[in-house]
Amino acid sequence: MLLAENCYRPTKTWEKIRGLIGRPKLDSSSALLLDASDCIHTLFMQYSIDILYLDKDLRIIKTTSSMKPWRIAFCFEAFAVLVLSGGSIQKKHLTTNHQLIWAFRQKIW
């Protein structure tokens, strides 16, 4: 199953802190990956998000469904956080111990 066709992975600290603030709501085929992160916030946001906390092997160790604006959540065991549109965890039947794979789609002419 393809979890996200488009995944934004910020590399600068400021981009990670900003995350989705001031950006349009994620659609069902998009995600935001925050590596080297164990905490996330929805301060100044206007919509809910789903959160997958991942270990170094990209295995889901915790999930948070439909986190509302103006909240803070964390999982100290997490190596990375994958943010999805609200409702994605339920729609895609994601649970702890699911193994994710990071792959680049190459365009062939």
C-alpha positions as CSV (number, residue, x, y, z in Angstrom):
1,M,0.0,0.0,0.0
2,L,1.3,3.5,-0.9
3,L,1.0,5.7,2.2
4,A,2.0,9.0,0.6
5,E,2.9,9.8,-3.0
6,N,4.3,13.2,-2.1
7,C,6.4,13.5,1.1
8,Y,8.0,16.8,2.1
9,R,11.1,16.4,4.3
10,P,12.5,19.7,5.7
11,T,16.2,19.8,6.4
12,K,16.5,23.2,8.2
13,T,15.6,23.6,11.8
14,W,13.3,26.6,11.1
15,E,11.5,24.5,8.4
16,K,11.0,21.7,10.9
17,I,9.6,24.1,13.5
18,R,7.3,25.8,11.0
19,G,6.1,22.4,9.6
20,L,2.6,23.0,8.3
21,I,1.9,26.4,9.8
22,G,0.6,28.7,7.1
23,R,0.4,25.9,4.6
24,P,-2.7,24.3,3.1
25,K,-4.2,21.2,4.6
26,L,-2.4,18.0,3.5
27,D,-4.3,16.0,1.0
28,S,-4.6,12.2,1.3
29,S,-1.6,11.5,-0.9
30,S,0.8,13.9,0.9
31,A,2.9,13.7,4.1
32,L,5.4,15.6,6.1
33,L,8.4,13.7,7.5
34,L,10.3,15.2,10.4
35,D,13.4,13.1,11.0
36,A,15.4,13.3,14.2
37,S,12.2,14.4,16.0
38,D,10.1,13.1,18.8
39,C,7.7,16.0,19.4
40,I,5.2,17.8,17.3
41,H,2.8,20.8,17.8
42,T,-0.3,22.1,16.0
43,L,0.1,25.7,17.4
44,F,-1.3,28.3,14.9
45,M,-2.8,25.6,12.7
46,Q,-6.4,25.6,11.5
47,Y,-6.9,21.8,10.9
48,S,-6.3,18.4,12.5
49,I,-3.5,16.0,11.6
50,D,-2.6,12.4,12.1
51,I,0.8,11.5,13.5
52,L,2.9,8.4,13.1
53,Y,5.9,8.2,15.5
54,L,8.6,6.0,13.9
55,D,11.7,4.3,15.2
56,K,15.1,4.2,13.3
57,D,13.8,1.3,11.1
58,L,10.7,3.3,10.2
59,R,8.4,1.0,12.2
60,I,5.4,2.7,13.7
61,I,5.8,2.8,17.5
62,K,2.9,5.2,18.3
63,T,0.0,6.9,16.5
64,T,-2.1,10.0,17.3
65,S,-5.3,10.4,15.3
66,S,-6.9,13.7,14.4
67,M,-4.7,15.9,16.7
68,K,-6.6,19.2,16.9
69,P,-5.0,22.7,16.6
70,W,-3.2,24.2,19.5
71,R,-1.9,20.9,20.9
72,I,1.5,19.4,21.6
73,A,2.3,15.7,21.5
74,F,5.5,13.6,21.9
75,C,6.9,10.1,22.0
76,F,10.4,10.1,23.5
77,E,11.2,6.8,21.9
78,A,10.6,8.1,18.4
79,F,13.3,8.8,15.9
80,A,11.1,10.5,13.4
81,V,7.5,11.8,13.0
82,L,5.4,11.4,9.9
83,V,2.4,13.8,9.6
84,L,-0.6,12.8,7.5
85,S,-3.9,14.4,6.8
86,G,-6.5,14.0,9.6
87,G,-8.3,10.7,9.3
88,S,-5.5,8.9,7.4
89,I,-4.7,6.5,10.2
90,Q,-8.2,5.1,10.3
91,K,-8.7,5.1,6.5
92,K,-5.4,3.3,5.9
93,H,-5.8,1.0,8.9
94,L,-2.4,1.9,10.3
95,T,-1.3,0.5,13.7
96,T,1.8,0.2,15.8
97,N,4.4,-2.3,14.5
98,H,3.6,-1.6,10.8
99,Q,6.8,-1.3,8.9
100,L,7.2,1.6,6.5
101,I,9.5,1.8,3.5
102,W,11.0,5.0,2.2
103,A,11.3,4.9,-1.6
104,F,11.9,7.4,-4.4
105,R,9.8,7.2,-7.4
106,Q,11.8,7.7,-10.5
107,K,10.4,9.1,-13.7
108,I,11.3,7.2,-16.8
109,W,11.1,9.0,-20.1
